[in-house]
Amino acid sequence: MAQFQNDKEAADSLARAFQQLRQEIGKVIVGQEEVVRLVLTAVFAQGHCLLVGVPGLAKTLLIQTIADSLDLSFNRIQFTPDLMPSDIVGSETLTQQREFQFVKGPIFANIILADEINRTPPKTQAALLESMQEYAVTVAGQRYPLARPFFVLATQNPIEQEGTYPLPEAQLDRFMFNIQLGYPSYEEELNIVKNTTSDRKPVVNKILHSDDIQAYQALVRRVPVADNVVEYAVSLVHKTRPNTARTAPRAQQLLEWGAGPRASQYLIVAAKCNALLSGKYSPDIEDVRAVALPILRHRIVRNFKAEAEGTTVEQIVKDLL
């Protein structure tokens, strides 16, 4: 862990580390620059991510590559309809000495890939709730803290809805970002095919360690924010809430439910991190706008009128911005 004279030096170091991370991740992942930026923003802002995209867009490979470049322990959990909570958090087993011993589950790692999280029943989905919020799990009345830093990066397939269990609002709200992955461009797909159909195996160098990441997380929290930026973020969230004093007319017409206070908190923390990654020392309104869509996307619920007209959540958020 490098020692810095002041927060300005640390901020400059974080901006440089971010550029190095992008270069290392770019050895494996072609394109998806905005997705990489958002995931790294969540890492430094102590948030969790939900990645939504059709199969074959390298969601799993992206998370694995980020874990490699950050020198963090990584576990992948494939969510299936028969997965039990004990398969995630661990369970107590009887030893030869007839004593109960706790065997840790795959949740005990720095980065958890929850693959196809909507394929498992709510009971198992709920097993993630405590770990995501409290950074600990409780088994048989005993509390076990998780190693820090700790991130849950969950994936969902938006196409297949048969036999799936949509995440409840309470759990969706615990994800900082809902990141939508799109198809690569023609040029990007050419590079993907060339890179993945040869014997070339890129080596991803480790840029940051867990101590560095925790120091940068603390730095993000110390970034000063002007009052007008905080007021803009809170005002934006209030605009999404129907039947309140500050509701936007568009939201009143098209939304059933608006975003809660956690959205306001995440807007500010993510804006702080976005400013540091851009080489600035304090966020402005543009930083809030840059992170607003992935933060609000899964926190507002359209009404029947919006669904009947085919108005998307993305269109509503852009109108509010």
PyMOL commands that set and color helices and strands:
alter all, ss='L'
color gray80, all
select helices_A, chain A and resi 7-26+33-44+59-69+85-89+117-119+122-125+127-134+169-172+186-196+210-222+227-239+249-254+261-277+285-296+304-309+313-320
alter helices_A, ss='H'
color red, helices_A
select strands_A, chain A and resi 49-52+74-78+90-94+100-104+111-115+136-139+142-145+151-156+177-180+255-257+301-302
alter strands_A, ss='S'
color yellow, strands_A
deselect
rebuild
show_as cartoon
